[in-house]
Amino acid sequence: MDRLWLVVRSLKNEAGKQDYKIQKFDAIKLGRVRFRVKDFRCDQQQMSEKELYEQELREAMEVRGQKDIDDAEENIQCRICWSTEDDSHNNPLILACKCKGTLGLIHFQCLKSWVLTQKQEKPLTQANLNVRSFYWKRFECEICKTMYPYTFKIGQIIYKIIDLSNEITSQTKSNYILLESMPLDKNTSRNIHLLTVTDQHSEFKLGRGHESQVRINDISVSRCHAIIKCKPDGFYIEDNTSKFGTIILLKDKLRLKA
């Protein structure tokens, strides 16, 4: 079934602005560039802990473990540390890519540590201290080239391969929103932007121009394509009369009104 997208400029608030109230795990498309809202904190929580967990569980990619290896006589071990230990709660041996047999087995913590070595951070500027951008040039298996997801799951347990808890914890008193840039075409890089709200800065411009706090280098994106605003009841995204529009992927539970 074709997915439905909501055009932000078709919405109007009381002030006549074209904006949309952001929800966690929303997919937002600016031109042809897509972002996913991975997390945010605002003054009023929109989802209960149970609802958040259930949504995260649906978003995570199901992976297999060592018990799923066909040949039980093979030497079961992590391809990085060579250990055979399998802690199902904290450090399971998983098949995170399309590599066959034991070649594909890797400890979750080993994979997480390898991904951490690939992380780079864009230097902060004095004019843009509220946005931290993290970049992974390679976010794929070096052997089979399968792109890794943001989170895995085994049964009801969720494992986050990218953990920015330290960066977020350093801003414990501040509201924030975490945006993941979805790859275009066969690009396997990954970008994540941490937008931190302060009393002096509660709006963030997204676009191709130099005045934008989140720079998007794509011709389909306007110079100031959209603006994310933090309000007491949550984060909103406002289309800035962009050429190709700002649209939101409708979730399965949503239905268009007749």
ZADO-1210 file (C-alpha; in nm, 4 decimals, padded with zeros to 6 digits):
<atoms>
<atom x="00.0000" y="00.0000" z="00.0000" code="MET" pos="1"/>
<atom x="00.1278" y="00.3486" z="-00.0910" code="ASP" pos="2"/>
<atom x="00.2319" y="00.5634" z="00.2004" code="ARG" pos="3"/>
<atom x="00.0502" y="00.8892" z="00.2651" code="LEU" pos="4"/>
<atom x="00.2267" y="01.2178" z="00.3295" code="TRP" pos="5"/>
<atom x="00.0871" y="01.5245" z="00.5024" code="LEU" pos="6"/>
<atom x="00.1767" y="01.8596" z="00.3438" code="VAL" pos="7"/>
<atom x="00.2696" y="02.1028" z="00.6221" code="VAL" pos="8"/>
<atom x="00.1721" y="02.4129" z="00.4276" code="ARG" pos="9"/>
<atom x="-00.1847" y="02.2796" z="00.4089" code="SER" pos="10"/>
<atom x="-00.2146" y="02.3221" z="00.7881" code="LEU" pos="11"/>
<atom x="-00.2951" y="02.6452" z="00.9645" code="LYS" pos="12"/>
<atom x="-00.2624" y="02.7358" z="01.3309" code="ASN" pos="13"/>
<atom x="-00.4388" y="03.0161" z="01.5182" code="GLU" pos="14"/>
<atom x="-00.1764" y="03.2651" z="01.4054" code="ALA" pos="15"/>
<atom x="-00.2222" y="03.1641" z="01.0421" code="GLY" pos="16"/>
<atom x="00.1192" y="02.9948" z="01.0228" code="LYS" pos="17"/>
<atom x="00.1738" y="02.6723" z="00.8288" code="GLN" pos="18"/>
<atom x="00.3128" y="02.4387" z="01.0946" code="ASP" pos="19"/>
<atom x="00.2878" y="02.0843" z="01.2303" code="TYR" pos="20"/>
<atom x="00.3329" y="01.9529" z="01.5862" code="LYS" pos="21"/>
<atom x="00.6203" y="01.7043" z="01.5803" code="ILE" pos="22"/>
<atom x="00.5859" y="01.3573" z="01.7314" code="GLN" pos="23"/>
<atom x="00.8647" y="01.1175" z="01.8196" code="LYS" pos="24"/>
<atom x="00.9742" y="00.8975" z="01.5286" code="PHE" pos="25"/>
<atom x="00.8093" y="01.1226" z="01.2709" code="ASP" pos="26"/>
<atom x="00.9591" y="01.1058" z="00.9198" code="ALA" pos="27"/>
<atom x="00.9982" y="01.4579" z="00.7800" code="ILE" pos="28"/>
<atom x="01.0800" y="01.5257" z="00.4157" code="LYS" pos="29"/>
<atom x="01.2299" y="01.8544" z="00.2946" code="LEU" pos="30"/>
<atom x="01.2492" y="01.8442" z="-00.0835" code="GLY" pos="31"/>
<atom x="01.3925" y="01.4969" z="-00.1387" code="ARG" pos="32"/>
<atom x="01.5884" y="01.4908" z="00.1889" code="VAL" pos="33"/>
<atom x="01.4402" y="01.2922" z="00.4773" code="ARG" pos="34"/>
<atom x="01.4858" y="01.3240" z="00.8523" code="PHE" pos="35"/>
<atom x="01.3560" y="01.1070" z="01.1329" code="ARG" pos="36"/>
<atom x="01.2846" y="01.2472" z="01.4781" code="VAL" pos="37"/>
<atom x="01.4746" y="01.0075" z="01.7051" code="LYS" pos="38"/>
<atom x="01.4042" y="01.1783" z="02.0363" code="ASP" pos="39"/>
<atom x="01.3181" y="01.5069" z="02.2019" code="PHE" pos="40"/>
<atom x="01.2500" y="01.6578" z="02.5406" code="ARG" pos="41"/>
<atom x="01.0009" y="01.9368" z="02.5928" code="CYS" pos="42"/>
<atom x="00.8160" y="02.0886" z="02.8871" code="ASP" pos="43"/>
<atom x="00.5117" y="01.8688" z="02.8292" code="GLN" pos="44"/>
<atom x="00.5722" y="01.5000" z="02.7520" code="GLN" pos="45"/>
<atom x="00.3552" y="01.3765" z="02.4639" code="GLN" pos="46"/>
<atom x="00.3940" y="01.0027" z="02.5136" code="MET" pos="47"/>
<atom x="00.3902" y="00.7807" z="02.8213" code="SER" pos="48"/>
<atom x="00.6902" y="00.5567" z="02.8910" code="GLU" pos="49"/>
<atom x="00.4874" y="00.2546" z="02.7798" code="LYS" pos="50"/>
<atom x="00.3803" y="00.4214" z="02.4540" code="GLU" pos="51"/>
<atom x="00.7381" y="00.5337" z="02.3877" code="LEU" pos="52"/>
<atom x="00.8743" y="00.1819" z="02.4456" code="TYR" pos="53"/>
<atom x="00.6128" y="00.0262" z="02.2182" code="GLU" pos="54"/>
<atom x="00.6901" y="00.2773" z="01.9442" code="GLN" pos="55"/>
<atom x="01.0656" y="00.2195" z="01.9798" code="GLU" pos="56"/>
<atom x="01.0047" y="-00.1542" z="01.9586" code="LEU" pos="57"/>
<atom x="00.8190" y="-00.1116" z="01.6294" code="ARG" pos="58"/>
<atom x="01.0962" y="00.1087" z="01.4907" code="GLU" pos="59"/>
<atom x="01.3849" y="-00.1260" z="01.5820" code="ALA" pos="60"/>
<atom x="01.5140" y="-00.3857" z="01.3360" code="MET" pos="61"/>
<atom x="01.4741" y="-00.7505" z="01.4351" code="GLU" pos="62"/>
<atom x="01.8091" y="-00.9348" z="01.4381" code="VAL" pos="63"/>
<atom x="01.9035" y="-01.2992" z="01.4850" code="ARG" pos="64"/>
<atom x="02.1498" y="-01.4465" z="01.7308" code="GLY" pos="65"/>
<atom x="02.3966" y="-01.7347" z="01.7471" code="GLN" pos="66"/>
<atom x="02.1145" y="-01.9891" z="01.7973" code="LYS" pos="67"/>
<atom x="02.0041" y="-01.9106" z="01.4408" code="ASP" pos="68"/>
<atom x="02.3303" y="-02.0368" z="01.2869" code="ILE" pos="69"/>
<atom x="02.2406" y="-02.3386" z="01.0705" code="ASP" pos="70"/>
<atom x="02.5501" y="-02.5469" z="01.1409" code="ASP" pos="71"/>
<atom x="02.5740" y="-02.5995" z="01.5150" code="ALA" pos="72"/>
<atom x="02.9238" y="-02.7508" z="01.4775" code="GLU" pos="73"/>
<atom x="03.0755" y="-02.4251" z="01.3557" code="GLU" pos="74"/>
<atom x="03.2948" y="-02.2260" z="01.5922" code="ASN" pos="75"/>
<atom x="03.0566" y="-01.9697" z="01.7398" code="ILE" pos="76"/>
<atom x="03.2493" y="-01.6499" z="01.8191" code="GLN" pos="77"/>
<atom x="03.2494" y="-01.2741" z="01.7646" code="CYS" pos="78"/>
<atom x="03.4368" y="-01.1783" z="01.4486" code="ARG" pos="79"/>
<atom x="03.5985" y="-00.8810" z="01.6263" code="ILE" pos="80"/>
<atom x="03.6963" y="-00.9985" z="01.9766" code="CYS" pos="81"/>
<atom x="03.6781" y="-01.3761" z="01.9032" code="TRP" pos="82"/>
<atom x="03.4981" y="-01.4320" z="02.2333" code="SER" pos="83"/>
<atom x="03.2225" y="-01.6927" z="02.2544" code="THR" pos="84"/>
<atom x="03.0354" y="-01.5253" z="02.5421" code="GLU" pos="85"/>
<atom x="02.6718" y="-01.4376" z="02.4761" code="ASP" pos="86"/>
<atom x="02.4963" y="-01.2051" z="02.7220" code="ASP" pos="87"/>
<atom x="02.1423" y="-01.1813" z="02.5899" code="SER" pos="88"/>
<atom x="02.0600" y="-00.8742" z="02.7989" code="HIS" pos="89"/>
<atom x="02.3677" y="-00.6533" z="02.7661" code="ASN" pos="90"/>
<atom x="02.5976" y="-00.7937" z="02.4981" code="ASN" pos="91"/>
<atom x="02.4385" y="-01.0571" z="02.2715" code="PRO" pos="92"/>
<atom x="02.6080" y="-01.2174" z="01.9734" code="LEU" pos="93"/>
<atom x="02.3994" y="-01.1020" z="01.6783" code="ILE" pos="94"/>
<atom x="02.3777" y="-01.1319" z="01.3009" code="LEU" pos="95"/>
<atom x="02.3571" y="-00.7619" z="01.2182" code="ALA" pos="96"/>
<atom x="02.4156" y="-00.7872" z="00.8417" code="CYS" pos="97"/>
<atom x="02.3882" y="-01.0293" z="00.5487" code="LYS" pos="98"/>
<atom x="02.7200" y="-01.2063" z="00.6084" code="CYS" pos="99"/>
<atom x="02.6683" y="-01.5825" z="00.6211" code="LYS" pos="100"/>
<atom x="02.7271" y="-01.8130" z="00.9170" code="GLY" pos="101"/>
<atom x="02.9720" y="-01.7277" z="01.1913" code="THR" pos="102"/>
<atom x="03.1365" y="-01.4612" z="00.9742" code="LEU" pos="103"/>
<atom x="02.8351" y="-01.2435" z="01.0468" code="GLY" pos="104"/>
<atom x="02.8337" y="-01.2910" z="01.4245" code="LEU" pos="105"/>
<atom x="02.9384" y="-00.9882" z="01.6250" code="ILE" pos="106"/>
<atom x="02.8881" y="-00.8756" z="01.9817" code="HIS" pos="107"/>
<atom x="02.6523" y="-00.5816" z="02.0093" code="PHE" pos="108"/>
<atom x="02.9062" y="-00.3902" z="02.2235" code="GLN" pos="109"/>
<atom x="03.1862" y="-00.4659" z="01.9736" code="CYS" pos="110"/>
<atom x="02.9716" y="-00.3287" z="01.6914" code="LEU" pos="111"/>
<atom x="02.8788" y="-00.0262" z="01.9010" code="LYS" pos="112"/>
<atom x="03.2470" y="00.0416" z="01.9787" code="SER" pos="113"/>
<atom x="03.3403" y="00.0122" z="01.6107" code="TRP" pos="114"/>
<atom x="03.0633" y="00.2549" z="01.5122" code="VAL" pos="115"/>
<atom x="03.1916" y="00.4958" z="01.7793" code="LEU" pos="116"/>
<atom x="03.5369" y="00.5006" z="01.6131" code="THR" pos="117"/>
<atom x="03.3719" y="00.6212" z="01.2911" code="GLN" pos="118"/>
<atom x="03.1954" y="00.9159" z="01.4593" code="LYS" pos="119"/>
<atom x="03.3030" y="01.2692" z="01.3773" code="GLN" pos="120"/>
<atom x="03.1589" y="01.5969" z="01.5031" code="GLU" pos="121"/>
<atom x="03.1257" y="01.9139" z="01.3031" code="LYS" pos="122"/>
<atom x="03.3145" y="02.1967" z="01.4782" code="PRO" pos="123"/>
<atom x="03.0929" y="02.4370" z="01.6702" code="LEU" pos="124"/>
<atom x="03.0886" y="02.8028" z="01.5732" code="THR" pos="125"/>
<atom x="03.0240" y="03.0998" z="01.7973" code="GLN" pos="126"/>
<atom x="02.7146" y="03.1834" z="01.5951" code="ALA" pos="127"/>
<atom x="02.5745" y="02.8303" z="01.6193" code="ASN" pos="128"/>
<atom x="02.6410" y="02.6908" z="01.9677" code="LEU" pos="129"/>
<atom x="02.2967" y="02.5286" z="01.9981" code="ASN" pos="130"/>
<atom x="02.3417" y="02.2694" z="01.7218" code="VAL" pos="131"/>
<atom x="02.5806" y="01.9751" z="01.7423" code="ARG" pos="132"/>
<atom x="02.6096" y="01.7672" z="01.4250" code="SER" pos="133"/>
<atom x="02.7568" y="01.4163" z="01.4343" code="PHE" pos="134"/>
<atom x="02.8702" y="01.2396" z="01.1183" code="TYR" pos="135"/>
<atom x="02.9489" y="00.8782" z="01.0327" code="TRP" pos="136"/>
<atom x="03.1202" y="00.8406" z="00.6949" code="LYS" pos="137"/>
<atom x="03.0662" y="00.4643" z="00.7026" code="ARG" pos="138"/>
<atom x="02.7654" y="00.3091" z="00.8687" code="PHE" pos="139"/>
<atom x="02.7698" y="-00.0294" z="00.7046" code="GLU" pos="140"/>
<atom x="02.9243" y="-00.3741" z="00.7279" code="CYS" pos="141"/>
<atom x="03.2713" y="-00.3557" z="00.5710" code="GLU" pos="142"/>
<atom x="03.2254" y="-00.7001" z="00.4144" code="ILE" pos="143"/>
<atom x="02.8702" y="-00.7257" z="00.2740" code="CYS" pos="144"/>
<atom x="02.7991" y="-00.3477" z="00.2752" code="LYS" pos="145"/>
<atom x="02.4671" y="-00.3852" z="00.4592" code="THR" pos="146"/>
<atom x="02.3679" y="-00.0577" z="00.6236" code="MET" pos="147"/>
<atom x="02.3203" y="-00.0791" z="00.9995" code="TYR" pos="148"/>
<atom x="02.0000" y="00.0540" z="01.1592" code="PRO" pos="149"/>
<atom x="01.9817" y="00.3000" z="01.4477" code="TYR" pos="150"/>
<atom x="01.8407" y="00.0354" z="01.6842" code="THR" pos="151"/>
<atom x="01.8200" y="-00.3441" z="01.6980" code="PHE" pos="152"/>
<atom x="01.5787" y="-00.5658" z="01.8847" code="LYS" pos="153"/>
<atom x="01.5806" y="-00.9278" z="01.9965" code="ILE" pos="154"/>
<atom x="01.2345" y="-01.0221" z="02.1142" code="GLY" pos="155"/>
<atom x="01.1256" y="-00.7450" z="02.3501" code="GLN" pos="156"/>
<atom x="01.4760" y="-00.6100" z="02.4206" code="ILE" pos="157"/>
<atom x="01.5939" y="-00.2941" z="02.2408" code="ILE" pos="158"/>
<atom x="01.9612" y="-00.2212" z="02.1696" code="TYR" pos="159"/>
<atom x="02.0703" y="00.1260" z="02.0515" code="LYS" pos="160"/>
<atom x="02.3757" y="00.1215" z="01.8287" code="ILE" pos="161"/>
<atom x="02.4106" y="00.5007" z="01.8429" code="ILE" pos="162"/>
<atom x="02.4137" y="00.6321" z="02.1971" code="ASP" pos="163"/>
<atom x="02.4306" y="01.0078" z="02.2469" code="LEU" pos="164"/>
<atom x="02.3238" y="00.9881" z="02.6113" code="SER" pos="165"/>
<atom x="02.6445" y="01.1580" z="02.7304" code="ASN" pos="166"/>
<atom x="02.5919" y="01.4526" z="02.4961" code="GLU" pos="167"/>
<atom x="02.2252" y="01.4782" z="02.5957" code="ILE" pos="168"/>
<atom x="02.2985" y="01.4366" z="02.9686" code="THR" pos="169"/>
<atom x="02.5303" y="01.7353" z="02.9541" code="SER" pos="170"/>
<atom x="02.2212" y="01.9395" z="02.8659" code="GLN" pos="171"/>
<atom x="01.9956" y="01.7892" z="03.1366" code="THR" pos="172"/>
<atom x="01.8142" y="02.1154" z="03.2095" code="LYS" pos="173"/>
<atom x="01.7527" y="02.2004" z="02.8456" code="SER" pos="174"/>
<atom x="01.4891" y="02.0928" z="02.6001" code="ASN" pos="175"/>
<atom x="01.6286" y="01.9326" z="02.2845" code="TYR" pos="176"/>
<atom x="01.5355" y="01.7526" z="01.9647" code="ILE" pos="177"/>
<atom x="01.7418" y="01.4830" z="01.7920" code="LEU" pos="178"/>
<atom x="01.7150" y="01.4542" z="01.4125" code="LEU" pos="179"/>
<atom x="01.8566" y="01.1690" z="01.2060" code="GLU" pos="180"/>
<atom x="01.9305" y="01.2404" z="00.8407" code="SER" pos="181"/>
<atom x="01.8146" y="00.9457" z="00.6286" code="MET" pos="182"/>
<atom x="02.0574" y="00.8455" z="00.3497" code="PRO" pos="183"/>
<atom x="01.9913" y="00.9302" z="-00.0146" code="LEU" pos="184"/>
<atom x="02.0301" y="00.6690" z="-00.2907" code="ASP" pos="185"/>
<atom x="02.3186" y="00.4321" z="-00.2057" code="LYS" pos="186"/>
<atom x="02.4847" y="00.6697" z="00.0386" code="ASN" pos="187"/>
<atom x="02.5651" y="00.4815" z="00.3598" code="THR" pos="188"/>
<atom x="02.6790" y="00.7773" z="00.5682" code="SER" pos="189"/>
<atom x="02.4737" y="00.8910" z="00.8658" code="ARG" pos="190"/>
<atom x="02.4158" y="01.2394" z="01.0114" code="ASN" pos="191"/>
<atom x="02.2538" y="01.3177" z="01.3456" code="ILE" pos="192"/>
<atom x="02.1795" y="01.6701" z="01.4660" code="HIS" pos="193"/>
<atom x="02.1272" y="01.7587" z="01.8320" code="LEU" pos="194"/>
<atom x="01.9352" y="02.0862" z="01.8619" code="LEU" pos="195"/>
<atom x="01.9469" y="02.2281" z="02.2146" code="THR" pos="196"/>
<atom x="01.6958" y="02.4907" z="02.3282" code="VAL" pos="197"/>
<atom x="01.7998" y="02.7842" z="02.5468" code="THR" pos="198"/>
<atom x="01.6207" y="03.0998" z="02.6617" code="ASP" pos="199"/>
<atom x="01.7966" y="03.2898" z="02.3841" code="GLN" pos="200"/>
<atom x="01.7526" y="03.0293" z="02.1126" code="HIS" pos="201"/>
<atom x="01.4317" y="02.8320" z="02.0637" code="SER" pos="202"/>
<atom x="01.4062" y="02.8343" z="01.6825" code="GLU" pos="203"/>
<atom x="01.6200" y="02.6488" z="01.4295" code="PHE" pos="204"/>
<atom x="01.6326" y="02.7067" z="01.0553" code="LYS" pos="205"/>
<atom x="01.6777" y="02.4099" z="00.8215" code="LEU" pos="206"/>
<atom x="01.7961" y="02.4750" z="00.4688" code="GLY" pos="207"/>
<atom x="02.0700" y="02.5133" z="00.2114" code="ARG" pos="208"/>
<atom x="02.1673" y="02.8715" z="00.2970" code="GLY" pos="209"/>
<atom x="02.4440" y="02.9874" z="00.5283" code="HIS" pos="210"/>
<atom x="02.1910" y="03.1384" z="00.7693" code="GLU" pos="211"/>
<atom x="02.0454" y="02.7938" z="00.8460" code="SER" pos="212"/>
<atom x="02.1512" y="02.6256" z="01.1701" code="GLN" pos="213"/>
<atom x="02.1037" y="02.2800" z="01.0112" code="VAL" pos="214"/>
<atom x="02.2693" y="02.2938" z="00.6700" code="ARG" pos="215"/>
<atom x="02.1320" y="02.0598" z="00.4024" code="ILE" pos="216"/>
<atom x="02.3432" y="02.0444" z="00.0896" code="ASN" pos="217"/>
<atom x="02.0842" y="01.9403" z="-00.1668" code="ASP" pos="218"/>
<atom x="01.9450" y="02.1369" z="-00.4607" code="ILE" pos="219"/>
<atom x="01.5860" y="02.0317" z="-00.3781" code="SER" pos="220"/>
<atom x="01.6107" y="02.2139" z="-00.0442" code="VAL" pos="221"/>
<atom x="01.5439" y="02.5888" z="-00.0257" code="SER" pos="222"/>
<atom x="01.7903" y="02.8270" z="00.1391" code="ARG" pos="223"/>
<atom x="01.5624" y="02.8494" z="00.4430" code="CYS" pos="224"/>
<atom x="01.3311" y="02.5569" z="00.3831" code="HIS" pos="225"/>
<atom x="01.1663" y="02.5116" z="00.7244" code="ALA" pos="226"/>
<atom x="01.1883" y="02.6289" z="01.0854" code="ILE" pos="227"/>
<atom x="01.1664" y="02.4101" z="01.3969" code="ILE" pos="228"/>
<atom x="01.0245" y="02.5965" z="01.6974" code="LYS" pos="229"/>
<atom x="01.0120" y="02.4878" z="02.0596" code="CYS" pos="230"/>
<atom x="00.6913" y="02.5868" z="02.2372" code="LYS" pos="231"/>
<atom x="00.5682" y="02.4972" z="02.5884" code="PRO" pos="232"/>
<atom x="00.3557" y="02.2104" z="02.4529" code="ASP" pos="233"/>
<atom x="00.6134" y="02.0636" z="02.2144" code="GLY" pos="234"/>
<atom x="00.8180" y="02.1130" z="01.8992" code="PHE" pos="235"/>
<atom x="00.6628" y="02.2434" z="01.5783" code="TYR" pos="236"/>
<atom x="00.7961" y="02.2525" z="01.2229" code="ILE" pos="237"/>
<atom x="00.6903" y="02.5413" z="01.0007" code="GLU" pos="238"/>
<atom x="00.7293" y="02.5421" z="00.6234" code="ASP" pos="239"/>
<atom x="00.9000" y="02.8631" z="00.5085" code="ASN" pos="240"/>
<atom x="00.7147" y="02.8793" z="00.1731" code="THR" pos="241"/>
<atom x="00.9767" y="02.6405" z="00.0310" code="SER" pos="242"/>
<atom x="00.9770" y="02.5486" z="-00.3373" code="LYS" pos="243"/>
<atom x="00.9250" y="02.1741" z="-00.2934" code="PHE" pos="244"/>
<atom x="00.7452" y="02.1802" z="00.0403" code="GLY" pos="245"/>
<atom x="00.7773" y="02.0150" z="00.3810" code="THR" pos="246"/>
<atom x="00.5835" y="01.6913" z="00.4247" code="ILE" pos="247"/>
<atom x="00.5291" y="01.4408" z="00.7072" code="ILE" pos="248"/>
<atom x="00.4844" y="01.0659" z="00.6630" code="LEU" pos="249"/>
<atom x="00.1498" y="00.9645" z="00.8080" code="LEU" pos="250"/>
<atom x="00.1708" y="00.6756" z="01.0527" code="LYS" pos="251"/>
<atom x="-00.0466" y="00.3649" z="01.0033" code="ASP" pos="252"/>
<atom x="-00.2802" y="00.4627" z="01.2850" code="LYS" pos="253"/>
<atom x="-00.3643" y="00.7946" z="01.1224" code="LEU" pos="254"/>
<atom x="-00.6469" y="00.8272" z="00.8737" code="ARG" pos="255"/>
<atom x="-00.7353" y="01.1090" z="00.6409" code="LEU" pos="256"/>
<atom x="-01.0580" y="01.2890" z="00.7203" code="LYS" pos="257"/>
<atom x="-01.3314" y="01.2683" z="00.4588" code="ALA" pos="258"/>
</atoms>
